[in-house]
Amino acid sequence: MKNFLIILFGPTAVGKTDISIEIAKYYNSEIFSCDSRQFYKELEIGVAKPSTQQLQTIRHHFINNVSIHDHYSISQYEVEANIKLEEYYKKNNIAIMCGGSGLYIDAVCNGIDEMPNHDPILRQEIIDFYEKKGIEALRIELKRIDPDYYFQVDLKNPQRIMRAIEVFILTGIPFSEIRTNNKIKRNFEIINIGLNIERNLLSNRINKRVDLMIEAGLIDEAKELYKYKNLIPLKTIGYREIFDYFDKKNTLSQSIEKIKINTRRYAKRQLTWFNKYPQTNWFEPKNKNEILNKVNQIIN
């Protein structure tokens, strides 16, 4: 039987978790998470993990699988995810992948080139440079060190630009000379299901989610994690803004508002990323039957 990987992606807070549970129930499938923030077992409220009941209803992979103290790279995820999928397809030919981390989706579907591992300190320095100077400064630096890749890369994609700069600093070799750009043939067919809703509605959902996180105890959770604030997994939306409150850089209300603003910006970047995926079928999460009809049409 042909194997299928149904990938449910979309911006944060759009409703991916709920619809993934419903679709997994329909196909009697398991869910492979591709949300890089939900890997870490110490992070809970701030990363909006599936509830305990949801995790008990459907078996999930790659949630709570590593510690914030571990180094966990995209290449490690690619290897582990494909090993698990290969084993899974021995008993079921339909798997669900759900999440919003595009780099991790790309790694599983297409593979990644043999590149040097991320240097967490260097990567954070480049991220800080980007956040301070903006994407145009990244473009100027890339054009200086690797003009060939500058004219190939999506210049609206800061992640790819930052990776190219990082590789050059680590190796002294332009990214364009290292990468092979060869896609790996997988033993499954990909079905891309994009989830999105009207922009104002998504913004309202994001704002409400943040408020619910605060009510659920995000401040106390961040307080327990504050001593680890310099670890890379903690330099993420929802925690870093609360850490700024602890450091008296902002009031609590200002930090909460910044979480909302930064989350909305992140959702916009996610949509930009996902809009480049070929043959994507876009739906609102509430349209479960339409999604299932489309998937069945492709499978059959």
Secondary structure by P-SEA (a helix, b strand, c coil): cbbbbbbbbbcccccaaaaaaaaaaaacbbbbbccccccccccccccccccaaaaaaccccccccccccccccaaaaaaaaaaaaaaaaccccbbbbbcccaaaaaaaaccccccccccaaaaaaaaaaaaaccaaaaaaaaaaccaaaaaccccccaaaaaaaaaaaaacccccccccccbbbbccbbbbbbbbbccaaaaaaaaaaaaaaaaaacaaaaaaaaccccccccccccccaaaaaaaaccccaaaaaaaaaaaaaaaaaaaaaaaccccbbbbbcccaaaaaaaaaaaaac
